[in-house]
Amino acid sequence: MTAYYFELHHLSHIYADGTTALTDISLQIPRGKKIAILGHNGAGKSTLFQHLNGILKPTTGTISFQGNKLQYSSKALRTLRQQVGIVFQDADHQLFSGTVKQDIAYGPLNLGWSTEKIEEKIAWAVAQTEVENLLDKPIHFLSVGQKKRVAMAGVLAMEPSVLLLDEPTAGLDHYYATQVLQYLAKLEDGERTILLATHDIQLAYEWAEQIIVMEAGSIIYNGDPITLFYNEELLKRAHLERPWVFAMTMLLQEKKILTSKEPIPRSRDDLHRLIQQL
């Protein structure tokens, strides 16, 4: 069994209007990882996701999934999309059934599973995203946050090995954005890889094991969060600010209140605990 879900080799994509969206991207996406992708609008995050899900085909370069080069026949794409689920930034782009339950059931119903398995997977996805009280509601009556949760449930019901989340907290207030982290925590099983494209730097810093930074269709950083946010030059280049927890930690280090021996906190709770221990 390969250690990587995806291997991208010199991937580039040029849209029909001549816009270059991705340029010479080589990347390995391992199993069981929590990966955040940062970058301003137009950096190429969504385009990259659409390649991983087979929605777009490379202009040049290759993509392999579990050691096999992607194929673009209808049968091959159905198989890929069962294993690689994508939740779009705008949930309206993927919600089209009459009610919430019908929409969540759509994917499993098309996989040839038994009725018992379909009901089991729907119930599991509904529980993970806490949409039990919405099942009979028409889609068009839902709020933005509810639609995002339903879209995620519809993807989860298909049991994907790789989950692609494009700006899952966009348009949500702090409470619901925090809930997204709680949902993701339930999905971590050591095998599933979750890629999260986001503008929410605090969320990426708190959650991700690995951060990829994109600029103008290229990857300019691929590594751990701590190293990234110490890199002043790269942050300026990518127009990224430090998470407030990290910035506060740096200030405490400058004031000699914290030393390099203490672990770098990744969340507000981590920082509170560290200060209380001093």
ABEGO torsion letter per residue (X at the ends): XBABABBBBGBBBBBAAGBBABBGBBBBBBBGBBBBBBEBBGAGAAAAAAAAAGABBBABEBBBBGGBBBBABAAAAAAAAAABBBBBABAAAABABABAAAAAAAAAAAAGBBAAAAAAAAAAAAAAAGAAAAAABBAAABBAAAAAAAAAAAAAAAGBABBBBBGAABGBBAAAAAAAAAAAAAABAGABBBBBBBABAAAAAAABABBBBBBGGBBABBBBAAAAAABAAAAAAAGBBBBAAAAAAAAAAAAGABBAABBBBABAAAAAAAAAAX
